[in-house]
């Protein structure tokens, strides 16, 4: 069986360094808000070319904390509108509604699957305070038009960079293009921890200071609380693991690009729609997502040939029971995408033989 993602094989590359890091933290007796976290925050800020980075418990909390900080700072208020792509993962929207903000679902571009900046201005109202743009599947979702609209309407541009570590836009790194970026280090991400983990990057000192307090019970000084905050701290062991793997992220990205480029150049089947790449450096290929009319049939065919695939994502948010107040929405592009997408195996540790075999099987479909 060709696995969709082999985390054991991925992490085996760093086995000795990860074990050494784990032993170091266990022996230190310091497990939260210590030197390893500070080192990772500095290293990740440097990697993202951002002034600040804050480690938090997970990617969802990163987004939650961003919106909460904007509310605490008086930049947003409950009931304000946040534009968000309709085809994103539910975490993007949970962060908005958890803060009693209103998500405004916008259709993606059918070629890139990212937020379509050409329809943004149509949905901007006096209540719109921000755009949550999602770099879906690993491709940057920001363009000059989106930046100009944010400037024109005084909107905050929040990046959901959970899938796009290291992707570039005009020399700027994912998470440091807009006003603030949220990052996930879920184990299956390009930069994955060995558990839940996340981070926030920004160049705004006031926002950084507010989030730093909010992640730690709202405390800026021990036992003194300026906000009703959260417990959302990246622990020392995960920070240490991420410090190890951050050193190799660019090499991993190049490996992913090599696999993706092989797929793009060699899959020749009229039943399969390949993803469109705007610029090689803007895509880090967290996922290689194809579309096909009969997804069930293709997925079964691949599984019968011992190739594991996944669906990202089978049900759009506005069709979920959790958001039944949006079930009435008609979003045909989003609905088509969720009906047809299928993610192929892709990682830097997949062998060229595996990838060639996958391509051959798809071309025979």
N, C-alpha and C positions, 0 to 999 in steps of 0.2 A: 504493500500500500504506500503510495506517495502521500504523505501527510500534508494537510493544508499549511500547517506551521509546526515545526518541531522545536519546541522550547528547550527540551533537554539538550539537543544538539547545538542550539544557539548558545546556551549558557555554558556548555562544556568547553567552549573556546576560552573562557575566562575562569575556568575552574579553580586554578591555584590562587589567582588574585582575589576571587570572591571569597574563598575559604580564609585567606589571610585577613581580608577585611573584616569578615565575621568574627574571627578569633580576636582581632584587635579591639573591636567594640565590646565583645563580651568581657574581655579582660580589663577594659578601661573602667567599667562600673558606671559609665555615663551614657544614657540611652536616648535622651531627648534634648533638643536645642543645645547641641554641643558643637565641638570643633568640626566633626564630619559634615554636619549640616551647613555650617558657615563656609567650609571649603567648597561644598557642592554648589551652594548659592553663588559664590564668587566665580566658580568655574563655569557654571551654566550662564550666568550673566555675561561673562566674557565670550562664551561661544555664541550667544544670541546677539552680541554687540548691543547689549542693553545695560543701562546704568544699574538697575536693580533686578534681583531675582529672589523670590521667596518660596521655600519649600512648604507644601501643604499636603494634606492626607491623600488627596486624589484629584482627578481632573474635574469632576463635578463640583467639589468644594472650591476649586480654583475659580470657576465661573460664579458660583454663589457668592464668594467673598468679594469679587470684583463689583458685582451689582450692589451688594450690601454696602460696600465702602462708598460707592457713588451716592447712595441714599443718605448715608451718615454725613457726607460732606455737603449735602444740599444740592448736588448736581442733578440728581434724579429724585423723583417722588413716586410713592406707590400710586399705581394707575397710569403711569407713563407708558408709552409704547416703545417696544424694541423690535426692530426688523430682524427676522431670522429666516434662513432658508428652510423651506417646507420639507426637504428631503434629508435633513440631518438626523443624527441619533437623538434619542429622547433627552439625553442629559443636557443638551444645549437649551432646550425649552424648559426643563425642570428648574434650571438655575434662574430663569426669568420669572416663572410663576411662583417659585418659592419666595421670591422677594416682592410678590404682589404687583409685579409689572405685567404688562400686556404684550404677549407675543403677536407680531404681525407676520403671518406666513407669506413668503414670497417664493415664486417658482424659480427653479434653477435653469441654467442654460443646459439644454439637452446634450450638447457636445462635451462640455467640461464637467457637468453635474454640480458646478458651483453656482453661488448666488449670481443672478443675472443683473448686472449693474444698470442695464438699459431700461429696466422696469422699476427701479428703486424710487425714482422721483414721484412716480404715480401714487405711491402709498405713504409718502411723507406727509404728516399733518403737524398741527401745532403741538400735539402730544408726543410726537416722536423725539426721543432723546438719544437714541443710539442704534447702531447697526452691529449685530453679532454675526460676523462673517466666519464661516466654517471652511477651513482648508481641507475639504473632504477628499479622502483616499490618499492625501499627501500632496495635493497640488494647490499652490497659492491661489486664493480666491479674491485677492485685491487687485484692482487696476486703477489707472489714473482717474477714470470717471467716478469711481466710488470715493476716492480721496477728495476729489473736487466737490462732490455732493456733501460730504461730511463737513468740509470747510464752509461751504455756502450756507448750510442749515445749522451749523454749530452742533453737530452730532458727534458723540463719542464712538470711535471705531474700536470694537472689542474683537480680538482674534481668538477663535476657538482653534488652537493649534495642536489639538490632541493627536492628530495623525501626521503632522508635518514638520517634525524636528529637523532643522537644517535646510529647509526649503528657502529659496531666495527670490526676492523681488527687487529689481534695480539695486542689487548689492546689499539690501537689507534682509535680515534673517527673520523667518517666521517667529512671531511673538514680539517683534520690535519694529513692526511696520506701522501699526495703528497706535492707539493710545495705551493699550494694555493687552497682554496676551495670556491665555490660560493654556496649560500644558498637562497632558496625562502621561504617566509612566507605567500604566497598566502593563503586566508582563508581556502581552502580545504586541505592544507598540514597537516602533523602530528603536527607540531608546526605552527599554523596558526594565522595570525593577523586578524584584522577586516577590512581589506583593503589590498592594495598592500604593500609589504615590502620585504627586502632582506638583506643579509649580506655577507661579505667576511672574511675568516679566513686565517691566515698565520703566520709563524714564522720568515719571512724575513722582517727585519726592513726597508730596502730600498724600497721594494715593498709596504709595508704598508704606508710609508710616501708619495710615489708617488700617490697611490690610494686615500689617505686621501685628498690630494690637488685636484685631478681630480674630485672627487665627488662634490666638492664645487667650481665650475667655474674655476678650476685649480689654486686656491688660497691657499697658505700656510700661508698668513697673510692678513688681511682684506685690500682689494683694491690693493693688490700686487699679480699678477698672473704669475706663472711660466709655466703653460700649458694652452692651449686652451681647457678648461675642460667642465664639464657637471653640470647640476643641478640634483643631484641624492642623496638626503638626506633622511634618515629615520626620520620621524617626531616624536615629543615627545609623542603624544597620542599612536601611534602604538608601539613605544618602551615600553611605560608603560604597554600596553596590553600584549606584548610579555614577559615582566618581570613577569607578573602574571602567564601566561600559561607555562613558562619555568619551574616553580617549580613543575609542574605536568607531564612533558613530559615522564619521565621514567615509571610512573604509566600507562600512556596512551599507551606506547609501549607494556607493558606487557599485557594490555587488547587486543591490536591488535594481539599479538602473540597467545593469547588464542583462538581467533576467527579463525586465520589462521590454527592453529594446529588442531582445530576441523574439519575444512574443509578438511585438508590433511588426517586426519584419517578416515573420514566418507563418503566422496564423493566416491561412487563406481559405476562408469558408464563408460563403455568402449568407449563411444562417447566423453568423456571429458579428456583432457590432463591437469594434475595438474602441478603447478610450482615445480621446484627443489630447495631445500634449501641446501646451502653448509655448513652453520653453523648457529645455532639458533641466536647467538648474532650478526651475520653479516647482519641480515635481520630485518627491523623494520616495514615491511608490510604497506607501504603507499598504495599499491594496491594489491589485490589478483586477479591475472590474469590467467584465464584458456584459453585453446585453444580447438576449435571444428571445424569440417569440414564444417558444415552448421551453421554459426554463426547467420544469419538472422532468421533461424527457431528456434534456441535455445533462442535467445533474445526475440522473439515474444512469445514463450511458457512461458518464465519466466514472461513477462509482463502480459500475460493473467492470470497468477497466482498471480498477484499483487506484483511482485518483480522487482524493478528497477535496471537496469544494465547500464554500460557505456562502450565505446570502446576507449581504449588508445593504439594506435591511428589508425584511419581508413585508412589514406593515408600516405605512406612513403614520406619523404622529397624529394627524387629524382624523385617522380612522381607529385610533386606540381608545379603549374603554376609559383609560385615565384622563383623556381629553375629549370626553363625549360632548362637551359644549362646542367643540369644533367639528363634530362629525358631519355637519351639514355642508362644510366647505367643499367646493369643487376645484380641485387642483390637478388637472389632467396630465401635465408633464411629470409632476411628482408621482402620481399614481402609476403612470406608465413605467417610470424608472423602478419603483418598488416591485412591480410585477415582473420585470424582465432581467434585473441585474443578477450576476453570478460572479463570485470572486474566485480566481484561480490561485493555486499555490504560488507563493512568491516569497523568497527570502534569500539572503546571501549564502545560506548553507545548503540550498537545493543544488544538486549536482547538475551539470550541463546535460548529462544523460537523462535525468528526470525531466528536465524542461523540454528537451527534444522529444521525449516520449509523449509528454502532454500535448505538445503541438501536433505531433503525428496523429494522435487519437482524435483531437478536435478537428483536424483537417479531413479525417475519415468520417466525420459525423454527417 
